[in-house]
Amino acid sequence: MITIDDFAKVEVRVGTLLEVTKVPEADRLLQLIFDFGPLPAEPLEIELLPELTEKYPGRQVRQIMSAIAGFFPDPSVLVGKQIAVCTNLEPRKFKGYVSQGMILALGDEETGLSLLIPEKPVEPGAKLH
């Protein structure tokens, strides 16, 4: 079991999905580009990707890799959705792509996948309490 202090270390924010791309060299991998709101005044704990800061100036935009392509034959249906994301994981590489977080979802191959989304629209970057 973990303590409440351990759980408090997990940062979950809602991001708005801006772009989705199927990674050509991977059957299940999607490249997801999320907006987590305006850049804060204080420095971020994570270094944002230069190509994304150039494309979306002034916004906290992150790339998140997720092996969910099998659940979305047309991944473009995800663009515009707001999804809960763990944003303070250490970055990790998948097939040469840096992932700067992890989407929150539940389900499996048999039952399908359900993304954790807010009940109503919220500001990008809204923090789970």
N, CA, C and O of each residue as an XYZ file, in Angstrom:
516
protein
N       0.835     -1.177      0.000
C       0.000      0.000      0.000
C       0.882      1.244      0.000
O       2.029      1.213      0.448
N       0.330      2.322     -0.505
C       1.045      3.589     -0.460
C       0.352      4.509      0.540
O      -0.818      4.333      0.877
N       1.109      5.483      0.994
C       0.544      6.448      1.937
C      -0.114      7.586      1.158
O       0.076      7.711     -0.052
N      -0.874      8.398      1.847
C      -1.483      9.571      1.226
C      -0.387     10.529      0.758
O      -0.565     11.237     -0.233
N       0.739     10.553      1.463
C       1.866     11.396      1.039
C       2.447     10.907     -0.281
O       2.838     11.710     -1.128
N       2.503      9.573     -0.459
C       2.965      9.019     -1.736
C       2.007      9.415     -2.854
O       2.436      9.854     -3.921
N       0.720      9.260     -2.607
C      -0.290      9.597     -3.614
C      -0.246     11.082     -3.961
O      -0.440     11.456     -5.117
N       0.007     11.919     -2.973
C       0.052     13.367     -3.192
C       1.171     13.764     -4.157
O       1.134     14.855     -4.726
N       2.147     12.908     -4.344
C       3.241     13.201     -5.274
C       2.810     13.074     -6.734
O       3.466     13.622     -7.620
N       1.726     12.364     -6.992
C       1.255     12.153     -8.359
C       0.488     13.393     -8.813
O      -0.462     13.826     -8.161
N       0.920     13.957     -9.945
C       0.244     15.134    -10.492
C      -0.586     14.706    -11.689
O      -0.059     14.199    -12.678
N      -1.898     14.919    -11.586
C      -2.805     14.605    -12.690
C      -3.435     15.908    -13.152
O      -4.033     16.643    -12.367
N      -3.289     16.175    -14.443
C      -3.854     17.381    -15.056
C      -4.658     16.979    -16.286
O      -4.447     15.916    -16.870
N      -5.572     17.844    -16.657
C      -6.353     17.613    -17.871
C      -5.679     18.360    -19.015
O      -5.397     19.555    -18.924
N      -5.431     17.631    -20.081
C      -4.861     18.237    -21.278
C      -5.848     18.145    -22.423
O      -6.640     17.206    -22.506
N      -5.793     19.135    -23.307
C      -6.613     19.115    -24.512
C      -5.759     18.577    -25.641
O      -4.677     19.096    -25.916
N      -6.245     17.540    -26.291
C      -5.484     16.884    -27.350
C      -5.519     17.722    -28.623
O      -6.587     17.977    -29.179
N      -4.338     18.149    -29.082
C      -4.208     18.996    -30.264
C      -3.947     18.205    -31.532
O      -4.478     18.529    -32.595
N      -3.125     17.165    -31.419
C      -2.709     16.373    -32.578
C      -2.570     14.911    -32.181
O      -2.197     14.593    -31.052
N      -2.875     14.028    -33.123
C      -2.668     12.585    -32.930
C      -2.057     12.037    -34.205
O      -2.548     12.297    -35.303
N      -0.975     11.273    -34.051
C      -0.316     10.663    -35.204
C       0.005      9.217    -34.884
O       0.544      8.916    -33.819
N      -0.322      8.326    -35.796
C       0.059      6.912    -35.660
C       1.544      6.806    -35.952
O       2.006      7.309    -36.976
N       2.291      6.170    -35.085
C       3.728      5.977    -35.297
C       3.903      4.860    -36.312
O       3.519      3.720    -36.047
N       4.481      5.170    -37.481
C       4.534      4.193    -38.581
C       5.270      2.893    -38.252
O       4.876      1.828    -38.729
N       6.316      2.961    -37.458
C       7.112      1.761    -37.183
C       6.630      0.973    -35.967
O       7.341      0.100    -35.469
N       5.414      1.283    -35.485
C       4.865      0.589    -34.319
C       3.375      0.337    -34.537
O       2.635      1.246    -34.913
N       2.941     -0.894    -34.301
C       1.539     -1.261    -34.521
C       0.565     -0.544    -33.601
O      -0.520     -0.154    -34.032
N       0.938     -0.365    -32.339
C      -0.021      0.129    -31.346
C       0.244      1.552    -30.862
O      -0.558      2.096    -30.104
N       1.339      2.160    -31.278
C       1.777      3.411    -30.681
C       1.219      4.649    -31.373
O       1.286      4.788    -32.595
N       0.655      5.561    -30.542
C       0.194      6.861    -31.035
C       1.038      7.961    -30.395
O       1.417      7.877    -29.227
N       1.319      8.984    -31.181
C       1.961     10.196    -30.693
C       0.841     11.207    -30.432
O       0.130     11.611    -31.352
N       0.697     11.603    -29.187
C      -0.361     12.514    -28.775
C       0.271     13.842    -28.362
O       1.204     13.861    -27.560
N      -0.228     14.940    -28.902
C       0.269     16.265    -28.544
C      -0.824     16.975    -27.747
O      -1.911     17.239    -28.262
N      -0.522     17.280    -26.483
C      -1.481     17.865    -25.549
C      -1.125     19.306    -25.198
O       0.048     19.668    -25.107
N      -2.164     20.119    -25.002
C      -2.029     21.472    -24.482
C      -2.443     21.449    -23.018
O      -3.550     21.028    -22.684
N      -1.538     21.908    -22.138
C      -1.827     21.989    -20.711
C      -1.914     23.440    -20.243
O      -1.668     23.736    -19.074
N      -2.261     24.335    -21.152
C      -2.490     25.723    -20.780
C      -1.280     26.609    -20.991
O      -0.256     26.172    -21.517
N      -1.410     27.872    -20.570
C      -0.305     28.816    -20.747
C       0.913     28.409    -19.932
O       0.801     27.749    -18.899
N       2.077     28.819    -20.420
C       3.305     28.559    -19.665
C       3.251     29.309    -18.341
O       2.883     30.483    -18.314
N       3.611     28.648    -17.243
C       3.597     29.330    -15.948
C       4.784     30.293    -15.830
O       5.755     30.191    -16.581
N       4.693     31.218    -14.889
C       5.783     32.171    -14.663
C       7.032     31.465    -14.141
O       8.152     31.816    -14.511
N       6.834     30.471    -13.284
C       7.976     29.739    -12.730
C       8.406     28.642    -13.710
O       7.586     28.140    -14.479
N       9.677     28.276    -13.682
C      10.156     27.240    -14.602
C       9.464     25.894    -14.356
O       9.133     25.548    -13.222
N       9.257     25.157    -15.426
C       8.668     23.823    -15.322
C       9.722     22.825    -14.868
O      10.919     23.036    -15.062
N       9.265     21.740    -14.263
C      10.186     20.678    -13.847
C      10.640     19.851    -15.042
O      11.629     19.123    -14.958
N       9.919     19.962    -16.152
C      10.209     19.166    -17.337
C      10.602     20.112    -18.475
O      10.063     21.211    -18.600
N      11.532     19.670    -19.286
C      11.933     20.469    -20.439
C      10.989     20.160    -21.601
O      10.859     19.012    -22.026
N      10.342     21.196    -22.100
C       9.424     21.013    -23.219
C      10.211     20.827    -24.506
O      11.339     21.306    -24.628
N       9.618     20.133    -25.459
C      10.289     19.867    -26.730
C      10.332     21.144    -27.563
O       9.298     21.782    -27.762
N      11.517     21.527    -28.055
C      11.660     22.781    -28.800
C      10.719     22.906    -29.995
O      10.197     23.989    -30.259
N      10.497     21.817    -30.715
C       9.623     21.886    -31.887
C       8.176     22.210    -31.502
O       7.442     22.816    -32.282
N       7.778     21.807    -30.307
C       6.422     22.110    -29.851
C       6.316     23.527    -29.298
O       5.294     24.186    -29.488
N       7.363     24.007    -28.614
C       7.314     25.380    -28.116
C       7.344     26.374    -29.271
O       6.779     27.463    -29.163
N       7.992     26.016    -30.367
C       7.983     26.876    -31.559
C       6.614     26.861    -32.230
O       6.120     27.903    -32.660
N       6.012     25.701    -32.319
C       4.722     25.562    -32.992
C       3.577     26.156    -32.175
O       2.624     26.692    -32.741
N       3.667     26.062    -30.848
C       2.619     26.548    -29.950
C       3.238     27.500    -28.916
O       3.326     27.150    -27.739
N       3.667     28.696    -29.339
C       4.348     29.612    -28.406
C       3.455     30.024    -27.242
O       2.261     30.278    -27.398
N       4.089     30.081    -26.062
C       3.378     30.514    -24.862
C       2.493     29.461    -24.226
O       1.837     29.726    -23.219
N       2.469     28.276    -24.801
C       1.624     27.201    -24.274
C       2.499     26.072    -23.728
O       3.600     25.827    -24.220
N       1.989     25.396    -22.708
C       2.654     24.217    -22.162
C       2.153     23.001    -22.951
O       1.153     22.377    -22.595
N       2.866     22.689    -24.018
C       2.463     21.608    -24.910
C       3.449     20.459    -24.750
O       4.664     20.652    -24.782
N       2.902     19.263    -24.578
C       3.736     18.076    -24.350
C       3.371     16.959    -25.319
O       2.248     16.862    -25.815
N       4.356     16.137    -25.558
C       4.179     14.935    -26.371
C       4.052     13.735    -25.435
O       4.882     13.529    -24.549
N       3.011     12.959    -25.646
C       2.807     11.761    -24.845
C       2.589     10.595    -25.799
O       1.765     10.664    -26.710
N       3.326      9.546    -25.579
C       3.228      8.354    -26.406
C       2.353      7.343    -25.679
O       2.489      7.145    -24.471
N       1.449      6.701    -26.424
C       0.550      5.739    -25.801
C       0.237      4.602    -26.761
O      -0.016      4.829    -27.944
N       0.254      3.391    -26.250
C       0.008      2.185    -27.061
C      -1.485      1.884    -27.115
O      -1.928      0.829    -26.660
N      -2.259      2.814    -27.672
C      -3.713      2.658    -27.724
C      -4.257      2.667    -29.147
O      -5.471      2.741    -29.339
N      -3.393      2.595    -30.137
C      -3.836      2.693    -31.537
C      -4.860      1.624    -31.889
O      -5.761      1.880    -32.688
N      -4.745      0.437    -31.315
C      -5.683     -0.642    -31.610
C      -7.114     -0.338    -31.207
O      -8.049     -0.941    -31.734
N      -7.292      0.582    -30.289
C      -8.628      0.945    -29.827
C      -9.256      2.058    -30.670
O     -10.454      2.322    -30.567
N      -8.441      2.704    -31.502
C      -8.915      3.842    -32.286
C      -8.489      3.691    -33.741
O      -7.445      4.211    -34.134
N      -9.295      2.976    -34.558
C      -8.947      2.794    -35.976
C      -8.732      4.129    -36.695
O      -7.902      4.228    -37.599
N      -9.490      5.156    -36.285
C      -9.294      6.514    -36.796
C      -8.935      7.393    -35.605
O      -9.819      7.973    -34.975
N      -7.630      7.500    -35.286
C      -7.238      8.243    -34.084
C      -7.573      9.730    -34.142
O      -7.534     10.405    -33.113
N      -7.901     10.253    -35.317
C      -8.241     11.680    -35.413
C      -9.501     12.016    -34.611
O      -9.740     13.184    -34.303
N     -10.312     11.001    -34.269
C     -11.512     11.261    -33.465
C     -11.153     11.749    -32.055
O     -12.007     12.273    -31.340
N      -9.903     11.575    -31.668
C      -9.459     11.997    -30.341
C      -9.113     13.486    -30.271
O      -9.101     14.063    -29.183
N      -8.835     14.109    -31.403
C      -8.428     15.514    -31.417
C      -9.538     16.371    -30.813
O     -10.709     16.246    -31.172
N      -9.141     17.243    -29.886
C     -10.087     18.124    -29.214
C     -10.585     17.584    -27.882
O     -11.146     18.331    -27.081
N     -10.384     16.289    -27.639
C     -10.838     15.709    -26.367
C      -9.939     16.184    -25.228
O      -8.750     16.445    -25.412
N     -10.537     16.283    -24.065
C      -9.783     16.580    -22.858
C      -9.622     15.273    -22.092
O     -10.593     14.561    -21.838
N      -8.384     14.975    -21.729
C      -8.063     13.685    -21.127
C      -7.188     13.906    -19.895
O      -6.304     14.762    -19.904
N      -7.432     13.138    -18.841
C      -6.599     13.190    -17.641
C      -5.253     12.535    -17.933
O      -5.179     11.468    -18.542
N      -4.190     13.205    -17.483
C      -2.824     12.759    -17.766
C      -1.985     12.897    -16.501
O      -2.072     13.900    -15.794
N      -1.181     11.893    -16.227
C      -0.173     12.020    -15.170
C       0.975     12.809    -15.792
O       1.610     12.353    -16.743
N       1.236     14.005    -15.244
C       2.192     14.910    -15.893
C       3.547     14.996    -15.201
O       4.430     15.701    -15.690
N       3.739     14.316    -14.099
C       5.043     14.433    -13.440
C       5.835     13.128    -13.432
O       6.645     12.889    -12.537
N       5.594     12.297    -14.427
C       6.451     11.119    -14.611
C       7.744     11.553    -15.276
O       7.774     12.520    -16.037
N       8.793     10.839    -14.985
C      10.053     11.100    -15.668
C       9.882     10.768    -17.153
O       9.303      9.734    -17.486
N      10.380     11.634    -18.054
C      10.244     11.344    -19.495
C      10.866      9.995    -19.857
O      11.852      9.562    -19.260
N      10.264      9.350    -20.846
C      10.705      8.016    -21.282
C      10.612      7.948    -22.792
O       9.742      8.577    -23.394
N      11.506      7.186    -23.407
C      11.489      7.065    -24.871
C      10.775      5.790    -25.309
O      10.938      4.721    -24.721
N       9.973      5.947    -26.373
C       9.295      4.840    -27.036
C       9.590      4.955    -28.520
O       9.221      5.946    -29.150
N      10.246      3.961    -29.081
C      10.550      3.954    -30.524
C      11.230      5.258    -30.953
O      10.999      5.747    -32.058
N      12.068      5.816    -30.076
C      12.792      7.034    -30.392
C      12.047      8.319    -30.093
O      12.603      9.400    -30.282
N      10.803      8.239    -29.632
C       9.994      9.416    -29.293
C       9.978      9.595    -27.774
O       9.819      8.621    -27.037
N      10.139     10.809    -27.312
C      10.075     11.101    -25.879
C       8.622     11.229    -25.452
O       7.833     11.926    -26.089
N       8.277     10.547    -24.365
C       6.944     10.666    -23.794
C       7.060     11.458    -22.503
O       7.877     11.138    -21.640
N       6.230     12.502    -22.373
C       6.312     13.415    -21.236
C       5.085     13.302    -20.334
O       4.588     14.306    -19.824
N       4.608     12.099    -20.143
C       3.451     11.872    -19.289
C       2.776     10.569    -19.659
O       3.266      9.821    -20.505
N       1.634     10.298    -19.014
C       0.892      9.075    -19.292
C      -0.596      9.375    -19.200
O      -1.071      9.908    -18.197
N      -1.333      9.027    -20.260
C      -2.779      9.226    -20.222
C      -3.389      8.252    -19.219
O      -2.831      7.188    -18.953
N      -4.530      8.626    -18.673
C      -5.229      7.744    -17.747
C      -6.444      7.162    -18.460
O      -7.281      7.891    -18.992
N      -6.520      5.853    -18.459
C      -7.595      5.138    -19.137
C      -7.803      3.817    -18.419
O      -6.968      3.384    -17.625
N      -8.931      3.184    -18.711
C      -9.173      1.863    -18.153
C      -9.818      0.982    -19.199
O     -10.343      1.463    -20.204
N      -9.771     -0.298    -18.951
C     -10.316     -1.262    -19.895
C      -9.226     -2.190    -20.390
O      -8.088     -2.154    -19.922
N      -9.607     -3.031    -21.359
C      -8.656     -3.971    -21.931
C      -9.126     -4.366    -23.323
O     -10.114     -3.836    -23.832
N      -8.407     -5.300    -23.932
C      -8.727     -5.742    -25.295
C     -10.163     -6.256    -25.391
O     -10.832     -6.056    -26.404
N     -10.625     -6.910    -24.349
C     -11.955     -7.517    -24.366
C     -13.077     -6.495    -24.163
O     -14.090     -6.530    -24.862
N     -12.888     -5.587    -23.203
C     -13.951     -4.643    -22.867
C     -13.848     -3.312    -23.610
O     -14.795     -2.525    -23.609
N     -12.710     -3.060    -24.239
C     -12.490     -1.771    -24.896
C     -11.803     -0.812    -23.942
O     -11.502     -1.153    -22.798
N     -11.567      0.373    -24.427
C     -10.820      1.363    -23.660
C     -11.707      2.563    -23.355
O     -12.444      3.038    -24.220
N     -11.632      3.041    -22.139
C     -12.362      4.232    -21.738
C     -11.344      5.233    -21.206
O     -10.656      4.966    -20.221
N     -11.253      6.382    -21.859
C     -10.350      7.437    -21.421
C     -10.981      8.181    -20.255
O     -12.200      8.337    -20.200
N     -10.155      8.641    -19.322
C     -10.673      9.430    -18.215
C     -10.776     10.876    -18.675
O      -9.771     11.552    -18.893
N     -12.007     11.330    -18.817
C     -12.273     12.675    -19.320
C     -13.156     13.420    -18.323
O     -13.944     12.798    -17.611
N     -13.033     14.749    -18.266
C     -13.895     15.487    -17.348
C     -15.345     15.460    -17.808
O     -15.633     15.326    -18.998
N     -16.229     15.586    -16.870
C     -17.671     15.562    -17.140
C     -18.102     16.763    -17.975
O     -19.049     16.672    -18.757
N     -17.408     17.887    -17.809
C     -17.687     19.084    -18.606
C     -16.344     19.719    -18.969
O     -15.336     19.425    -18.325
N     -16.309     20.580    -19.983
C     -15.022     21.190    -20.373
C     -14.386     21.970    -19.222
O     -15.063     22.651    -18.452
N     -13.076     21.846    -19.133
C     -12.292     22.566    -18.126
C     -11.134     23.269    -18.828
O     -10.853     22.990    -19.994
N     -10.478     24.157    -18.140
C      -9.318     24.834    -18.701
C      -8.194     23.815    -18.862
O      -7.971     22.995    -17.972
N      -7.480     23.862    -19.999
C      -6.321     22.969    -20.150
C      -5.345     23.191    -19.000
O      -5.027     24.327    -18.647
N      -4.884     22.108    -18.434
C      -3.951     22.168    -17.308
C      -4.627     22.088    -15.959
O      -3.947     22.073    -14.933
N      -5.979     22.033    -15.930
C      -6.692     21.920    -14.653
C      -6.143     20.712    -13.889
O      -5.928     19.644    -14.461
N      -5.924     20.903    -12.602
C      -5.285     19.879    -11.774
C      -6.342     19.079    -11.007
O      -7.305     19.636    -10.482
N      -6.138     17.768    -10.957
C      -6.993     16.889    -10.171
C      -6.734     17.159     -8.694
O      -5.586     17.279     -8.267
N      -7.805     17.251     -7.924
C      -7.692     17.486     -6.478
C      -8.193     16.287     -5.729
O      -8.185     16.280     -4.498
